[in-house]
Amino acid sequence: MKKLIIILSTSVSLAIVICLFMLSPSRVNSTASATPIATPVYIAPDTDIKEIRQKKDVKHNKNLYCLALNVYHEARSDSKLGQEAVALVTMNRRDSDRYPNTVCDVVYQSKTDSNGDPIKNKCQFSWFCDGKSDETKNTDKWIEALEVAAYVYNGYGDIRDITGGAIMYHADYVRPYWKKDYTKTTRIDSHIFYK
């Protein structure tokens, strides 16, 4: 069992994101109730570590964790603006009638085999079923993804949508078959966005 501690301060721009989570070997698919590989627990920045270990009633926010995981895997090499754009697309999908209605279900949406397991390379977000590790190995980039995800998750609906309402995007080096069916809204860093 692994644990990572990250704390959220009251100011997102100055946030030190601290989250306590435990890794689970179970995977999620689109037909099951989505549960992230790790469940975050958000704790006030002035909380004593001893209190954290004893606390039993802390708030769990699986959807924020799923959003951060998606930002990390989809856009960790992009600027914070590019990461924000990926987070906004995820949230826009959550609010669209064409996609599942929770962030985790959007992130883990995939075609599944007869056992309910995701089929390799048949997921909405390629990192989830590309056969590679989904572990967040770069701590600095993971903390950045958590900060961006918290900003978008908590401000969604109030912050400006820099994607122009996009529900689709792709890396600039690929030419997906579906792009002719959507309207391009913008390009941010290495991604092109569509609605």
Summary of the structure (lengths in Angstrom):
residues: 195
radius of gyration: 16.7
end to end distance: 40.7
largest distance: 55.3
contacts: 574
relative contact order: 0.16
helix: 35%
strand: 16%
